[in-house]
């Protein structure tokens, strides 16, 4: 199923599949190189290959944003329905956004926020009231706070892919679900 956002930026969204794995790896590595060029010590190129994205496709949802339905990739994100590593065992009230990433050469201004808004709508459509995410640096924390997220805690030793442990800030945003809307 494909959906087009009609306001700027003109992005289309679709769930990724096996054919998109190489593009997801390319996008993640490019985002890692950009972070490093900005002095952000978080992602490293080559850290997450096709096995990572294949597992994410099997266990959850991975979404692509493109410039129009057939245009180049503008970005992607992972949507999980639980995140025990960062949040511990939780009731099923949230969706968890991971690896929100844009193609710095193709994505129009505002693409990251548009993708985040699309993820929030997907979570709300599933009947969940919270969008949650975590981050590891002050620049991203400000970005998410500016998008309406609230810091709700810290996890001192999240176990990430490959067994690495690192501290993360936990953020969440209350969503408007169908049950919350006045008719």
C-alpha positions in Angstrom: 0.0 0.0 0.0 1.4 3.4 -1.0 0.4 6.8 0.5 1.3 10.2 -0.8 1.7 13.2 1.4 0.1 16.1 -0.4 1.8 19.0 1.5 5.4 19.9 1.2 7.6 18.0 1.1 6.0 15.9 -1.6 6.9 12.4 -0.3 5.3 9.0 -0.9 5.5 6.3 1.7 5.5 2.5 1.4 6.6 -0.5 3.4 10.0 -1.8 2.4 10.5 -5.4 1.3 13.4 -7.7 0.4 14.0 -5.8 -2.9 14.9 -2.7 -0.8 17.6 -4.2 1.5 20.5 -2.8 -0.5 19.0 0.6 -0.6 18.4 0.5 3.2 22.0 -0.4 3.8 23.2 2.4 1.5 20.9 4.9 3.2 22.1 3.8 6.7 25.8 4.0 5.7 25.3 7.5 4.1 23.5 8.7 7.3 26.4 7.3 9.4 29.0 9.1 7.3 26.9 12.4 7.6 26.8 12.0 11.4 30.5 11.5 11.6 31.1 14.6 9.4 29.1 16.6 11.9 31.0 15.2 14.9 28.1 13.0 16.0 29.6 9.8 17.5 26.8 7.4 17.1 26.4 5.4 13.8 29.3 3.9 11.9 29.3 2.9 8.2 29.2 -0.9 7.7 27.7 -1.4 11.1 24.3 -2.7 9.9 24.2 -4.7 6.7 21.6 -6.7 4.9 21.2 -9.2 7.8 20.0 -6.4 10.0 17.4 -5.1 7.6 16.3 -8.6 6.6 15.6 -9.3 10.3 13.8 -6.0 10.7 11.6 -6.8 7.7 10.7 -10.2 9.3 10.1 -8.9 12.8 8.4 -5.5 12.3 8.0 -2.8 9.7 10.5 -0.8 7.7 9.2 2.2 5.8 10.6 4.1 2.8 9.9 7.7 1.8 10.4 8.5 -1.8 10.1 11.7 -3.9 6.8 10.8 -5.5 5.7 7.2 -5.9 8.5 6.4 -8.3 11.2 8.9 -7.3 14.5 8.4 -5.5 14.6 7.4 -1.8 14.4 10.4 0.5 14.6 8.4 3.7 13.5 5.4 5.8 12.7 4.3 9.3 12.0 1.2 11.3 8.7 0.8 13.3 8.8 -1.7 16.1 5.8 -2.8 18.2 8.0 -3.5 21.3 11.5 -2.4 22.4 12.5 -4.4 25.5 16.2 -3.4 25.2 15.5 0.3 25.8 12.1 0.4 27.5 11.8 -3.0 29.3 8.6 -5.0 29.1 5.7 -2.7 28.4 1.9 -3.1 27.8 1.1 -2.7 24.1 0.3 1.0 24.1 3.2 2.3 21.9 5.0 2.0 18.6 8.8 2.5 18.6 10.6 4.5 15.9 14.2 3.5 15.1 16.7 4.5 12.6 14.9 7.5 11.2 17.3 8.5 8.4 17.2 10.8 5.4 19.2 10.9 2.2 21.0 14.3 2.6 21.2 14.6 -1.2 17.7 13.7 -2.2 15.5 14.6 0.8 13.7 17.9 0.8 13.8 20.2 3.8 11.3 18.8 6.4 11.5 15.2 5.2 12.6 13.9 8.6 9.6 15.5 10.3 7.2 14.3 7.6 8.5 10.7 8.0 8.1 11.0 11.8 4.6 12.3 11.4 3.8 9.3 9.0 5.1 6.9 11.6 3.0 8.6 14.3 -0.1 8.2 12.1 0.7 4.5 11.5 1.0 3.9 15.3 -2.2 5.8 16.0 -4.0 3.8 13.3 -2.9 0.6 15.1 -4.8 1.9 18.2 -1.6 2.7 20.1 -1.5 6.0 22.0 2.3 6.7 22.2 5.1 7.0 19.8 8.4 6.2 21.6 12.0 6.5 20.5 15.5 6.8 22.0 18.5 8.7 21.1 22.1 9.1 22.2 23.1 12.7 21.6 22.0 16.2 22.4 21.4 17.3 18.8 18.9 14.5 18.1 17.3 15.0 21.5 16.6 18.7 20.6 15.3 17.6 17.2 12.8 15.2 18.8 11.8 17.7 21.6 11.1 20.3 18.9 8.8 17.7 17.2 6.7 17.4 20.4 8.5 14.6 22.2 9.1 14.6 26.0 12.0 13.1 27.7 10.7 10.4 30.1 13.8 8.7 31.2 17.3 7.3 30.6 18.5 3.7 30.0 22.1 3.5 31.2 23.1 0.3 29.3 20.8 -0.5 26.4 22.1 -3.6 24.6 22.2 -2.8 20.9 22.9 -4.9 17.8 26.1 -6.8 18.1 26.0 -6.8 21.9 27.2 -3.2 22.4 25.9 -1.4 25.4 25.3 2.3 25.5 23.2 5.0 27.3 20.1 6.4 25.6 17.6 9.1 26.4 14.0 7.8 26.2 11.4 10.1 24.6 7.7 9.7 23.9 4.8 11.6 22.3 1.1 11.1 23.1 -0.8 10.5 19.8 -4.4 11.2 18.9 -6.0 7.9 18.2 -9.5 7.3 16.6 -10.9 6.9 20.1 -9.6 10.4 21.1 -11.1 12.2 18.1 -14.4 14.2 18.6 -17.0 13.3 15.9 
